[in-house]
Amino acid sequence: MKTFPELFSPAYIGKLLVKNRIVMAPMLVSYASPDGEVSERLLDYYEARARGGAGLIVVEAACIDAPTGRESFRQINIDSLRYVAGLQQLAQHIKAYGCRAFIQLFHAGRQTSSLFTGVQPVAPSPLACPMVKEIPRELTGEEIKEIEKKFCQAAAYAYMAGFDGVELHAAHGYLINQFLSPHSNRRQDEYGGSLENRMRFLLNIIKKIKTSSPGLIISVRINMDDFVPGGLELKESVEICQHLEQAGVELINCSSGTYESGLKSIEPASYKEGWRVYLAGELKKWIHIPVIAGGMLNNPAFANQLIAGGQADFIFLGRSLLADSEWPDKVRESGLQDIRPCIRCNNCIDNNFRGMMVDCTVNPLTGRERHFSQEGKKLLHKANVVVVGGGPAGMQAALSLKSRGLNVTLYEKENTLGGLLNLACLPPYKHRVASLRDYLIRQVERSGVEIFLNRSFNLESLPELNPDYLLIATGSKPLLPQIPGWDQSYCLGIRQVLERKPEIKGKRVIIIGGGSNGCEVADFLLAGNNQITIVEQNKYLAADMEKKNRRDLMNRLEEGKVNKKTSSQVMEIRDQQLQIKSQQGAYECLEADYIVLATGFAPNNALYIEAQNRHKNIYLIGDAFQVKGFKNAFLQGEAVAHMIATGLKNR
């Protein structure tokens, strides 16, 4: 008997049978070539998710009108016959695994920039997106009709390429959403004003596709709520969806939010799982065609409950499938403990916002499926590897080496694996980091890696062990600037605070260092009703943090009335007072019961330096190489394992 029978039951979209209810959401990863062609990297990325068991994949936003409608440098184009051959390969790679393939048709409208496209953005009305801040050119009636034709032509190309369906991107503040929303559409002609007029653009596109490509399934991804003043709200969006059903649309993909709605389109880690599924649940009461719900979904029991309870017909997964492409198959086979969890750090989204190719903090294989492939030659020589350090880099390296057939021994000086993951999981809303740590520990323990805990590695044992390779993953140590007057009776480090040694409640606390670590410690201390001041030498707090989670964290610090002393230099500590100097040269004394040092970490690489003349094949990875966080640690762990195994295969 299946553990989640509703989630893995087949269902129809129109006349199209889909093997389960799991949909991979369209996420712009920018793996296409610079001119919009499908690349090998893109093929490998989507093939991995199809092989992993998804029932339907909606390929990311494909531009129907380049360059005007493009949002990123490496976005797929679908506005010319030249792209069909590559798109055909993409559809075939997805469908080879019994997965259905849709492609999302996209026009950015005003949510792009001439610095990127080379032309002025266009929109229903000449109103700038407050985030992009560039006034778009108002489209003429004739230009609107031309764009309708381009959507229709793009759908025809999708059909030629073998896609089962297309999804019209009518959400997130892009062009179709701009027409639908009274917030962005101030036109006085047939495309503006009344709801009937604001829907005209979308309904015309649907009518044209139905006429020219009748074999295509049409899905619409729509904002059920824009979450901006004067924008679309649930009641009006339900009415739009009723018209879409009458027009022949077979599927509605429920979403929400725009660039300017803050945290309601791409959620930070603090948001509750499935917080917006109520939007799909309400829509289900009013239409008969299938509805997709999603947003922060990762728990298969919850997803199954949504289907069983009639709140949705399908659920979409986004970031969870970046973290683990095999999420569906692992759930279906009751391998829940083997799912690599997404920690909702949003670094994937942050890369996209910065115009870079997306990668995943916790999964180094995302976007590198071919590069790190283990297929091919078998190892010609068995090799023994010693890994020193059981943090993220060491655990990833040990796992990857073992999976490639090497003999691995792991030494960790503490009584448990995890390294700084054990601290990183303690601030508010970082519980998913604990899930990631626990996943890694389980995988290492089950892999057959020989593990020695409470064991500092001694270089004197190298001749006896005689490993072929030595990996140093000794992590980092707190960066300790010399501050006059430092007193250990009330001056603490991050570890002491997060481990509640001592418990701090109702105290005046000054945190020296306003990077992400210092701000998260402040957030942690707010629960104890403490009066907190952060002193930071730079102008901005947590400047190293991804924008969505940073904004959420800053909001909590504001609500907690945290006092911020930015552009300030620490001078000395004296009698439970911290003297600081502002950028303008003014001195100030701040009183405290506790002073916490959160000035970052430095590589702990002494063992590597000492070992240089003791071994010929030695590698330094993770924070011990450079303090750059979990993503770099996992990537280096995987990369060094790949390099060693490749070298052994090619001998």
N, C-alpha and C positions, 0 to 999 in steps of 0.2 A: 504494500500500500504506500502510495506517495505521501511524503510528509506534508507537502503543500499542494494539495490536489487542484485547487482553483487556480493557483498561480501557474501551474503547468498543464492546464487543460487547453486544448486548441479552441480557437474562436475565429469567426469570420469578420472580415472588414469588406463590406460589399460581397462580392463573390470570391474574395481571396481568403483562403484558409491559412491561418497563422498558427504555428505549432505550440506556442505558449503565449502568455500575457506580458512578457517582458520586452520592452521597447528600449533600444539604445537611443537616447536623446541626441539631437543634432548639436554638436559642440565644435566650434570653430577651432581647429588645432593648427592651421597654417602649415601643413605638410606638403601642399601642392607646390609646383614649380613657381618661380617668380612671375611667369606669364599665365598662370592659371591652369596648367596642365596637371593631370593626375600623375603623381610620382610613385616610385617603388615604395617609398616610405609610407605614403598614404595607403597604398594597396595592402601592405603588411599590417598596418595599424587596424584597418577595418576587417581584414581577414581574421586577425586574432580574436576580435570581438564576435565575429560570426561563428568561428570555431568554438568559442567559449559558451555557446548555447543560447544567445539572444534569439527571440522569435522574430523580431523586426528591427532593422537598423535604418534610422533616418540619417542619411549622409548630411553632413554639415552644410551651412549656408553656401549655396552656389550662386554666383552673381549672374544676373540675367542682362546686365547692361554695364559692361566695363568701358572706361574706368569709373564713370560717374557713380555707379551703385556699389562700388567695392568698399569694404571696410578694412581689409588687411592686405599686407604685401603678398602673402602666399595663400590667397583664397582661391578656391576652385571657380573657374569660369564655365558658364553654360550658355553663352550667347553667340556661339558660332559652330558650324559643322566640324571645324577642326578639332573640337574637344570631344567629339562623340566616341572616337576610338578608345581613348583613355577611360572615359566614363563607362564604356562597354566592359572593359577589363575590370573595373571596380564593381560593377553590378554582378559580373560572373564570379568574382572572388567571394562576394558576400553570399550569393545564392547557392554556391557549391555545397554549403553546409546545411542546406534546408532552411536557411534564414531568408526572410523576405527583405526586399531592398526598396526603400523610398529615397528620394533626394529632395532636399529643401531648396525652394526657389526664393531668391533673396534680392532685395534692393535696399541699400542703407538709407536712402533719402537724406535727411539733414544730419543724421548721426554718422558723419564722416567728415573729412577735412580736405581742403584743396592742397594742403601741404603733402598729403598722401596721394590724392587722385590726380592732381594737376589741373582740376577744373572746379568751379564753384559748385557746392552741393545744391541739390534741388529738393523741393518739398511742396506740399499743397499750398502753404502760405509762407511768406518771408519772415518766419519766426525762428530765431536761433535756438538750438538746444542749449540750455544753460551750462551743460558740461563741456560741449564742443566749442561753443561761443562764436560760431561762424554763421553769419546770416546767409541762409540759402536763397537761391533764386526761385521765385514762384513759378510753378509749371503752368504752361498755357494749356487750354483744352485740347489742342492738337497733340501736344507733347504727352499728355496723359494717355491719350488713345494709342500713341506709339508705344508707350511703356506697357500698356495692356497687351499689345501684340507681341512684345518681347517676352513677357511672361508666358504667353501662349506658345511662342516658338521654342522657348526653353523647355516647356513641357514636351513638345514634340521631339526635341533632342533626347530628353530623358527616356521617352518611349522607344526611340530608335536604339538607345544604348541598352535597353532591356530591363529598365527599372519597373517594378510592379506599380509604383505610384509616385506622386509628387506631393510635397507638403508646401503650402504657401505660408511664408513667414509673415504673419499679421500681428506679431507681438513685439514687445521689448522696445517700442519706440521707433522701429524702422518704417519704411515708406508706407506699407499698407496700413500699419497701425496709426501712422500720422494722418492718413485720410479718415480712418474710423473715429479717431478721438477728437472731441470738440476742444480739447486742450491745445492741439496743434493744427487743427483745420479751421480756419476762419474765412473760407471761401464763400462767395455769394452766388456762385453759379450752380450748375447741376451737380457738382461734386462736393458741395459744402452746405452747411446749415442744418437741415433736417437729417434725421437718421437715415431716411431713405436715400438722400443724396450722398451722405458720407459713406454708405455701403456700396455705392454705385461702382466705384473703382474695383473693389474686390469681386463683386458679383459679375461684373463684365468679364473679368479675367476667368472666372469659373465657367461662365457661359461659353467663352471662346475655346477653353481647353476641352470642355465636354463635346463641343462640335468637331474640333479638329483631331483630338486624341481620345476617342470614346472608350478605349480599352484601359486607360489609366485610372487608378484609384486616386481620388483627391482628398488629402488631409489639409486641415487648416490649423496652424498653431496660433492661438489667439490669446490676447490678454483678457482674462475674465475681470481683472481690475488693474487699471494703470497705477493706482496708488499715488496719484498726483492730483492736486486740486483742479477741478474742472475737467478731469479726464474720464475715461471709460470706467464705469462701475458695474457691479455684478448684474444688476437688473437689466441694464441696456445691453450688456454683452450676451446675456441669455437670449434676448430678443434677436440679436444679430445671428446667433447660432441657429435659432429656429429658421431664419431666412436661408442660412447656409444649407441646412438640411433640405429645405424645399428646392434649393438650386441644384441638388444632386451630390453635395459633399458627403463622403462616406465615413469620415473620421474627424473628431475634434480633439486637438492636443491642447489641454488647458495650461496656461502659463499666466504670468503677471509681471508688472513692473517695467520701468524704462530706465534709461541712463540716469534721469533726474529723480527717480523714486527712492534713491538711496540704497537700502539693504533689502528691498523687496523683490528684486529680480534674481540676484545672486546672493544667497544668504551667507552670513558669517556663522561661525561654529556655535554661537550661543542659541541659534534658532532651534526650536523643537522639531524633531523628525516629523515630516509630513504636515507641517503647520498650515499649508495652503490646499490640502486635499479637499477641504470643504467647498472650494470653488467648483471642482468637478462634481462633487456630490450634489450640489444645488443644480448644476446643469443637467445632471442625469434625470431630474424630475420633469424636465421640460422637453427633452428630445429623445429620439428612438435610436439614432445611430450611435456607434461606439464612442466612448470618451476615454482619453488618456489622462491620468493624474500622476503627479510626482512632485519632487522638490524635497531634498534632504532625506530621501528614502534609502535605507540600507538594511533594515530589519526584514527578512523574508516573511516572518510571521505577521507583521503589520501589513506588508504588501498583500499577502494572501487574504487577510481579513478585509482589506479594501475591496478586493474582487468578490469575495464571498458575501459581503454585506451590500453589494450593489452600489457602492460609491464610485466605482470606476470599472471599466471593462479591460483596460490595460494600465500598466504602470510604467513610467519611464525612469531609467537610471542614467545618470550622467557621470558625475565624478567617481561614483562607485565602480564604474567600468573602466575608468582610467587607472584606478588603484589595483583592480584585479579583473582582467579580461574574461576570466573563467567563472565569474560570480554566478551566472545562471546554472552552469553544470555542477558547480560545487554545492549549490543549494539543492538542486534536484537529487544529487547523490548523497545528501545528508552530510556533506563535508563542511559544515558551517565553520568549524574551527580552523579550516584551511584557507578561509577567505582573508586575503590581505586587506585590512580595513583602511578606508579613506579617513583621514584625520580632519577634513574640512579646513585645511590651512589656506586653500584658495590660491596657492602659488601657480596652479595651472591657469586660472583666470587672469592672474596678474601678468603672466608672460604674454597672454593674448593682448591685454590692454597696452602693453609696451611694444607691441608689434613684433614679438618674437614667437618662435615655434613653441607650442605647448609641451611641457613634460610634467611628470608627476613626482612629487616629493617622495612618496613611499614606494613607487614602482619604477625602478630604473629601466625596465624593458619598454615602457610606453613610448612609442615613437622610435624605438631602437630594436624592434622585434627581429629584423633580419641581421642587424649587426651583432646582437648577442645570441643569435640562434645556436643551439647546441647540436643541431643536426649535422651530419657529415661523417668525417673520419672518426674512428675510435682512437683513444689514446694509445700511442705506440709504446709509451713508457709509463708505468705507475710512478707516482711521485708522492712524497710525504711533505706536508706543509704544517708549519707551526704558526698559529695566529695568536698574537699577544694583545688581549683587550677584547672584552665582551660587550662593547657598546654597539651602536647601529652599524658602523663600518665593519667591525670585527665579525658580528653575527652574519651580516650579508655576505661577506667574503667567505666565511666558513660554509654557509649554506650553498653558495654558488660553486665553490670548489668541490664540495662533496657531491653535488648533483652532476658534476662533470667527471666523476670517477676517481678523484684524488683522495688520499688518506689525510685527514685533517685532525689536528689536535689544537684545542682552544684553551688558553690560559686567561683567567680573570682573577685579579687580586681581591675583589670584593666577594661577599658570600652569595651574590646573585648576579645574573646577567642583566644587561640593560643600559649600563652607563648613564649618561645624562638623560636618557628617556625616563629614568626613575624620578628625576626632578621635574622634567618638562611636563609630566602628566598631572602635577599637583595644583597649578593655578586654576581658577574657574574656567569651565567649559573646555578643559584639556583632557577630559576623560578618554577621548578617542586615542590619545597618545598612549595611554595605559593599555588599551586594546591592541594597539600596534605592537607595543613591547611584549605583551603576553603572547601574541601570535608568533613573533620572531623566536621567543624562547621555546615555545612548543615545537616549532619547526626544527630548530637546532637540536633539541633534545631527541626528537624522533628521527633525525637524519642519519644517526650513526657517528656524528662527530664526537670525538673523545673530549670530554669537558673536565677541566680542573678548576674548581672554584677555590676561593681563599688561597690562591697560589700566585704570588708575584713571580714573574719569569726571571730566572737567573741565567745570565749569559754563560756562566761557568758550566752549565749543563748542555751547551750546544754540541760539544764534541760527542757526548754520549747519545744525544737525540739524533744528531746528524740529519736534519731536515734538508730536503732539496730546496725549499723556499722558506723564508722567514718574513712574515707580515707583521708590521708594527702598527697597531690600531689603539694606541694608549690614550686617545682622546685629548682632552684639554683640562686646564686648571684655571681657577679664578685669576683674573688679572688684578694685581694688587698694587695700585699706586701708593707711593709713600706719602701719607698724610700726617703731618705733625699732630701729636696728641692722641693717636689711635689707642683706644682703651678697650680691651677685649671683654670687660665686664658689661659694657652696653653697646659696643660696636660689633655688629654681626655680619656674616656672609649670607648669601642667598640660600644656601643649603640649610643653615640653621633655622631660617625663617620658615621655609617651605616644609621642613620636617617638624615644625612646631617645637623647636628646642632653643629658646623657651616658647611657651604659648604667649602670644601678645594680644592683649585685649584692653581697649579703653586707654591706649597710650598715645603719646606724641611720637611719631616715627618720621625720621628723615631718610629718604632713599637717595644715595649718591649714584647717579647714573640713570638717565631716562630713555635708554634704548628699550627694545621690546621686553627684555628680561626685567628691567627695573619697573616698567609699567605693569607687567603681569604680577610682579610681587606686590605692587600697590593694590591691584585689584584683589589679590588674595587677602591682603590685610584689611580691606574694607569690611569683610564679614565680621571682624572682631571689634567693630565700632571704634576704630582708631582714627586719630587725626594725622593725616599723611601729607608730607611735603616731598616733592621730587625736585632734585637739583640736577640740571643737565647743562653741559657746556655749549651744546648746539642750540639752534633756534627752535627745532621741532622735537617733540617727543616721539619715540617709536618710529623714527624715520626709516628704519630698516624693515618695517613690517608691511605685509600685503594690505592694500587699501581698505578692503571691505572689513576685515577683522580689526584693522587699526581703528577705523571709524567707530565700530561697535565698542571697542575697548575705551576709546576716548570718551564716548558717551557715558560709559559706566563711571569713569573717573570724574567726569563733570557732575554726574548725579551724586557721587560720593563726596563732592566738595574737596577734591584733592587740590592742594596748593601747588602750583607749578612755577618753579624758578628756572626758566630757560636762559640761555646765553649767560650763564653764571659759572664762575670758577670757584672751586673749593680751595680755601686757604689753610685753615687749621681747625682742630677740635680742641675745645678746652672747657672743662667743667660742664659736660653735657650740653655744650653749645657748639654749633657749627658756624664758622665764619666763612662767608662767601663774598665774592666781588662780582658785580655786574659788568657787562660789556662797557658800560659808561664809566666804570671805575669807582662806583659807589660800594661801600662795604655794608654788610648786614650780618647780624648774629641771629641764628635760629636756634631755639631751645628744643631739646628732644629727650625723651626717655630712652629711645633706642635710635641708633644710626646704622643703616644697612648699606653695605657696599655692593653695588650692582654695575660695576664698570666693565663687565664682559669677561671673556675667557681668552687664554693664550694657549698655543699648541704645547702639549706635553710630549716632547720629542727627545728627551735626554737618553732614553734607551736606544733609540735609533742612532743617535750620534755615537754612543759608546759602542754599538755593534758594527760600525762601519768596517772595521778591520778584522771582524770575527767571522763574517759570512759573505759569500759572493753574490747570492741572490736574495736581496733584502728590499722590501718595499714599505713605504710609509703612506698610510691612508687615513682618511677621515679627518677629524679635528686635529689629530696629531700632525697632519700635513698642513692644513689650513682651516681655521675655524670659520666654517661656512654653513653649518647647520646639517639637518638630517638628510636633505636632498643630496648634497655633495657626498655625504658619508655613504649612503646607499649606492650612489652611482660609482664611486671609487671602489667600493667592495665588489660590485658586479664586474667592473671593468678590469680590475687586476686579476680576478678569477678567469675571465675570458682570455686575457692576455697569456696567462700561464698555461691554460689548457690548449690554446691555439699553438703556442710554442711547442708543447709536447706532441701535438698531432703532426706538426710539420717537421719534426726532427728526421 
